[in-house]
Amino acid sequence: MAQPAHSSTPARQEDSLLARTVAAIRPPDETARARAYERQGRLTKPAGSLGALEDLAVQLAALAGVCPPPMPDPAAVVVFAADHGVHAQAVSPWPQEVTGQMVANFLAGGAAINAFATQAGARLLVVDVGVAHPLPCPTADSSRFRDQRVRAGTADMTCGPAMTRAEAVAAIEVGIQTAADLTASGARCLLAGDMGICNTTASSAMVAAMTGADPSVATGRGTGIDEDTWRHKVEVVRAALDLNRPNPADPIGVLATVGGLEHAALAGLILGAAAVRVPVILDGVITGSAALIAAALAPESLTACLAGHRSAEPGHALALQHLGLRPLIDLGLRLGEGTGAALALPLVQAAARALREMATFDTAGVAEGSA
Amino acid sequence: MAQPAHSSTPARQEDSLLARTVAAIRPPDETARARAYERQGRLTKPAGSLGALEDLAVQLAALAGVCPPPMPDPAAVVVFAADHGVHAQAVSPWPQEVTGQMVANFLAGGAAINAFATQAGARLLVVDVGVAHPLPCPTADSSRFRDQRVRAGTADMTCGPAMTRAEAVAAIEVGIQTAADLTASGARCLLAGDMGICNTTASSAMVAAMTGADPSVATGRGTGIDEDTWRHKVEVVRAALDLNRPNPADPIGVLATVGGLEHAALAGLILGAAAVRVPVILDGVITGSAALIAAALAPESLTACLAGHRSAEPGHALALQHLGLRPLIDLGLRLGEGTGAALALPLVQAAARALREMATFDTAGVAEGSA
């Protein structure tokens, strides 16, 4: 069996960016939550008639510590791109080069997330945190692309750990720094996206490790594989778990052994957003498995998390259930890139806008029901 | 038993606006549908990975008769407001005056639909097609408000027909004309909304009449009534159906006996949109029951219909199932006003934008999967 590193986590080193970020994450503001709940009841609508969006707006108030909450606008989608050594195990029909080619496609404006981000009025930032091949996009400016490559893809998790603990922490801190930079430049809502051929395989391993689910339950068909490839993928996930034995009480270890560099960066993005009380809209199973890590490192970071959608990947439903998150959209998407998060952004903004802008029964001169 | 009018429907009078509109509704364009389906497979994403949004964009192409379809933008929300004589049967805790008060609230910008329409970038038009009380908003301009009152609320359907067939047709034609005017002034997507105290009661009766469901299955809690009021509401719906005996093969008769003026106008809006091949996003149970009428008058009008959401009203799920429509959003909303439609608008626009703007594998230089 490969030997995972058992050094103390950098989260315990009080001067690390990760440790400082985790320490900065505060519980939700219960006073703001109560005020938001009470305000929902005075707005010109039957009580509870906006369904889950009422709870969402209340959560935004509790996160921000003020009622009504600030508008989650402007918003920024971050796509962390990275490759996976487990590609050598033939778990995907796509060549590994597609990760870098899709980064170029993002920068050229041709991908689904470009269309969805444009529609939602959100900016798009692509961060290379671990692409294996040289990127064909050297001229992109730093407002759209950042080279923060920690290593050129992970190692094959069926032969040993995917990366070192230090590399996992470095990738987490790329995510934390990205959240800090974007919110410092004005973003009031972050959307979590990913690109990485084979990253559903790593996600399934992470979900299995963090929730205890069997690999056959946590593993799906990714971009659309056939039955034989799916059975093989399940066994690959099982082999990686058997070899590395990740411990759910050691989330950095889970990332290092069976995770991905984009998963680590996404966990960091969540922690970084939570530390500055800005909401982060999750996407599918890749961000869902990253949220399991973030929640294990800092449970209160979940206050900042909104589940944009439920993907077709079975591991995603497991992750959402484990986290207690209700998805806003459930339309069978299984693309990643932050597409499910971008679709949900207008719903999040509508929920906040209603709590901010609607009239109350007394100010509008509308009679209240006697029920 | 009250005597419903059995005159020939105006739809058979070839010169009526309703008859001309029904005659103008064409089947979907199967060539455009096939081209859109084929194009979905060439875009830089795994086949099918945008889930239900891929089907939606294909439907928009089939409706418009061109691939890619035009952007469903700009969009206009129409709220038809009317009152219901069945209010006398104490089926709602809200005073009837609230219908008019909410119209004033819409025009002052204080309602949920104002916040949601603003968020979605859609204009809002309120049409009084049958409010019972004088409206406190005489100064509103015609781009925001129209007085098209057919009568001052329906009659109590437990004592006889809610309105005459001629009034039902007149209200349908208000909806048709509204669709014609809005699309002539540039709207490329219509959103169907309603306001009317007690209109879930009429909707339940319509759903029961059109689908054959028992009133106890088709009737919900509306704005939030208690168990006793719900039982009473079910018996009121049952009494109206027993008295009027609406025939699902005579949709005008269903509207006239147990419907509402806003239901009629909404059915007309759907027919008017379908006639000019512009999509219409439905809202909850009120627009859902109106769509049952539109589909019975012109089955091909369903090509123009997109189900914005599934409301908490049980009659809405029955209507969607009967129409074969899959809702885009399912968040427990039960407000009406077009709120569920407005939330879905960005999803519809994102679906169209992806099919219009995404790169194909060959143009983007992205390798395709071998699966």
Interface residues (C-beta under 8 A of the other chain):
Chain A: L43 T44 K45 P46 A47 G48 S49 L50 G51 A52 L53 S92 P93 W94 P95 E97 V98 Q101 M102 A104 N105 A108 G109 G110 A111 A112 N114 A115 F116 T118 Q119 A120 T223 G224 I225 D226 T229 A312 L328 I329 D330 L331 G332 L333 R334 L335 T339 A342 L343 P346 L347 Q349 A350 R353 A354 R356 E357 M358 A359 T363 A364 G365 V366 A367 E368 G369 S370 A371
Chain B: L43 T44 K45 P46 A47 G48 S49 L50 G51 A52 L53 S92 P93 W94 P95 E97 V98 Q101 M102 A104 N105 A108 G109 G110 A111 A112 N114 A115 F116 T118 Q119 A120 T223 G224 I225 D226 T229 A312 L328 I329 D330 L331 G332 L333 R334 L335 T339 A342 L343 P346 L347 Q349 A350 R353 A354 R356 E357 M358 A359 T363 A364 G365 V366 A367 E368 G369 S370 A371
